[in-house]
Amino acid sequence: MSETYAHLYRLPLTGLRFFTVYGPWGRPDMMMWIFTRKILAGEPIPVFNHGEMWRDFTYIDDIVTGVIAALDSPPANDGAEKAGGSTKPHRLYNIGNNRSEPLMKVVGLLEQECGRKATIDFQPMQPGDVPRSFADIEAIRRDLGFEPSTAIEQGVPGFVRWYREYHGA
């Protein structure tokens, strides 16, 4: 739809795909919040595909950096092919950490920062889910100089510290 508007009205538009965003003020229905809350409460955490899950966890600060870079550089109406294949003033970028991390590594980081072991409820794969996600960020890196800077080893503890302060946990 956005490419159609770029084509018909020459509106410069950029589509952004975010990969497993986490961090302060994030969505409470996402895994990082759910797991942190449950670990601190001593409740079991549901881990799908028996723990064989990999995600491109992206800290919110890196997402914001990518969004601002895209806002500061709208696509040109020059007929050249853009990221995503359009020759209109339209492009698509992935914003991610550019590293697929094992879910169980993140669980270990959560346990460490929460100061307690998680009770894990291993479950089968959910219908419609995928075992691995990975953000290919080559286009946004090349075009806008985007480079994620927060590894999960810093981001996960930072999130848990924020969560505990925010919730008084």
C-alpha positions in Angstrom: 0.0 0.0 0.0 2.8 2.4 0.9 4.6 1.7 -2.4 1.4 2.5 -4.3 1.2 5.9 -2.6 4.9 6.5 -3.4 4.1 5.5 -7.0 0.9 7.5 -7.4 1.7 10.6 -5.4 5.5 10.5 -5.2 5.3 10.5 -1.4 8.7 9.4 0.0 8.0 6.4 2.3 10.2 4.0 4.2 8.9 0.7 5.6 10.7 -0.6 8.7 10.7 -4.1 10.0 11.6 -4.5 13.7 13.1 -7.7 15.1 12.2 -8.9 18.6 12.3 -5.5 20.3 12.9 -5.3 24.0 13.8 -2.7 26.6 12.3 -0.2 29.0 8.7 0.8 28.3 8.3 -2.2 26.0 5.2 -4.2 25.4 4.2 -6.2 28.5 2.8 -9.0 26.3 6.3 -9.8 25.0 8.6 -12.6 26.1 11.1 -10.4 28.0 8.4 -8.9 30.2 6.6 -12.2 30.7 9.7 -14.2 31.6 11.1 -11.5 33.9 7.7 -11.2 35.8 7.4 -15.0 36.1 11.0 -15.6 37.1 10.7 -13.0 39.9 7.4 -14.5 41.0 8.8 -18.0 41.0 6.3 -19.1 38.3 7.1 -21.4 35.4 8.0 -19.8 32.1 6.7 -21.3 28.8 9.5 -22.1 26.5 8.4 -23.3 23.0 10.0 -25.7 20.7 11.6 -27.3 23.7 14.0 -24.4 23.9 15.3 -24.7 20.3 14.4 -21.1 19.5 16.6 -18.3 18.2 15.7 -14.7 17.9 17.3 -11.5 16.7 16.8 -9.6 20.0 17.0 -5.8 19.4 17.3 -3.3 22.2 15.0 -0.3 22.0 17.8 2.2 21.8 19.0 0.6 18.6 15.5 0.6 17.1 15.2 4.4 17.9 18.6 5.0 16.2 17.4 3.2 13.1 14.1 5.0 13.0 15.8 8.4 13.3 18.3 7.6 10.6 15.3 6.6 8.3 13.4 9.8 9.2 16.5 12.0 8.5 17.0 10.5 5.0 13.8 10.0 3.0 14.1 8.0 -0.2 14.8 10.0 -3.4 12.4 10.2 -6.3 15.1 9.5 -8.8 14.1 6.2 -10.5 17.0 4.3 -8.9 16.3 1.0 -7.3 15.9 1.3 -3.5 16.2 -1.2 -0.6 13.3 -3.5 -1.1 13.4 -3.3 -4.9 11.2 -0.2 -5.6 12.2 2.4 -8.2 9.7 4.8 -6.6 10.5 7.0 -3.6 9.9 3.9 -1.4 12.2 1.6 0.5 12.2 -1.2 3.1 14.7 -1.8 5.9 15.1 -4.4 8.6 16.1 -3.0 12.0 17.6 -5.7 14.2 20.7 -6.6 16.1 22.0 -8.6 13.1 22.6 -11.6 15.3 20.3 -14.5 16.0 20.7 -15.5 19.7 19.5 -18.8 21.4 16.5 -18.2 23.6 18.1 -20.3 26.3 21.0 -17.9 26.5 18.6 -15.1 27.1 16.9 -17.1 29.8 20.3 -17.6 31.5 20.9 -13.8 31.4 17.4 -13.2 32.9 18.1 -15.8 35.6 21.4 -14.2 36.4 20.0 -10.6 36.7 16.9 -11.8 38.5 19.0 -13.7 41.0 17.0 -16.9 40.7 16.7 -19.9 38.4 13.7 -20.1 36.1 11.3 -23.0 36.3 11.0 -23.9 32.7 7.9 -25.4 31.1 9.2 -26.8 27.8 6.4 -26.9 25.2 6.2 -27.9 21.6 6.4 -25.4 18.8 3.5 -23.0 18.5 1.5 -23.2 15.2 2.6 -20.5 12.8 5.9 -19.7 14.7 9.4 -20.1 13.3 12.4 -21.6 15.2 14.8 -18.8 14.1 14.7 -15.2 13.1 17.5 -13.0 11.8 17.5 -9.4 10.6 19.6 -8.9 7.5 20.5 -5.2 8.0 22.9 -4.8 5.1 20.7 -2.3 3.3 20.2 0.1 6.2 23.8 -0.3 7.1 24.9 0.6 3.6 22.4 3.4 2.9 22.1 5.0 6.4 25.1 3.8 8.3 23.0 2.0 10.9 24.9 -0.2 13.3 23.3 -1.8 16.3 25.3 -1.2 19.5 23.6 -3.1 22.3 24.4 -6.8 22.7 22.0 -8.9 24.8 24.7 -9.2 27.5 24.1 -5.5 28.2 20.5 -5.1 27.1 18.9 -7.9 29.1 20.4 -6.9 32.4 19.5 -3.2 31.6 15.9 -4.2 31.0 15.7 -6.3 34.2 17.1 -3.4 36.3 14.6 -1.0 34.7 11.8 -3.6 35.2 12.6 -4.1 38.9 12.8 -0.3 39.5 9.6 0.4 37.6 7.6 -2.4 39.4 9.4 -2.1 42.8 10.3 -5.8 42.5 
